């Protein structure tokens, strides 16, 4: 199974993109949420224009209840293995969904530029 970055894959746009802090800090840090589906080990490209290869990026993932799209602790195990920011304003994540079927998940991303 190949898990290399697929340059032709569609980049997933954020559903929620909320800068944190005051106006001066908006380009320094922010958060976004992305809705996706998956099973097994897979890569996804996430769009985040305020990110480059030097950004600190943190991603968590949770299963969503299909009835109301709210997070819940289902039977599947969801793990974020890798988070790779790129200079083109995208972030590649590698996620594992250990479940017998594809699950709806929300990936929550936080980024920080600086140190």
N, C-alpha and C positions, 0 to 999 in steps of 0.2 A: 504494500500500500504506500503510495507516494503522499508525503505531507509537505512538499515544497510549495512555496508561494506561487499561486497561479496568476500570472500577469494578466490573463484575459478574464478573470473572474470579476463579477460585478462587485463594486464596493458598496457596502450597506450604509445607508444614510441614517443619521441619528433620529430617533423619535422625539427625544427630549434633549435639548442642549442648553444647559443653564450655566452661564458664567458665575463664578463664586466671588464674593468679596466686593470691594468698591470698583468704580469705573476704571481706575488706574490699574487694578489687578486683573481685570477681565482677560487680558491677553496672556497673563502669567499662569492662570489656573482656570479650570472649568470642569464640568461634568456633563456626561451625555448618557442616554440609554438607547439600546438597540434591541429590537425584537427579531429573533431568528429561530430556526428549527434545526435539529440535527440529531444524529445518532452515530455512535462510534467515535473515532478520532477524526477531526476535520479542522480545516483552516477557514477563517473568514476575514475579509478585509473590511475595516470600519473607517468611515470618513470622519476626520477630525482636523479641520483646516488650521487650527492653532498649534498643531503638533509637528515637530521635526524629529530627526534621529537622535537629538540630544535631550529630548523631553523625558521627564519621568512620567510613565504611564502605568496605571494600576487598573486591572479589570477583575470583576467578580461576575459570576453567572448564577442564576437561580431558575428553577423550573417554574413555569406558569400554569395555573389552573385554566384549562381550555374554556371552562364555563364563564369565567369573569376576568381572565387575563391578570389575576393577582398572584403574587408569589405564594408557593406552598411547598411543604416538605413531602414530596412524592416518593415513589419507590426507586426512582432512578438516581444514580450518583453522577454529579456534574463536577468536572474538574477543569480549571484553566491551567494549561501546561506552560504556555509561552505567550509573551506580549512583546511585540516588536514594532516600535514607532519608525516611520520612514520620513524622509525629507519631502515627499510629495503630499503631505497632509493626510496620510492614511496610517492605520495601525493594523498589523496582521496579528490575529490571535489564533492559538491552537487550543481547541476545547475537546474534552472527552465527555460524551454522554453514554454512560454505562446503563443501558436500558434495552429491553427487547424490541422497542419501537422508537421512531423519531419523536422527540419531545419539543414542545414550544419552550423557549427560554428567553430570559432577558439578560443581556450583558450590560453591566453598568461600568462606565469608564470614567476615571478621574485622571486629569493630567496636570502637571506642574512644570513650568519652564523657569529654570533658575537654580540657584544654590550658591 
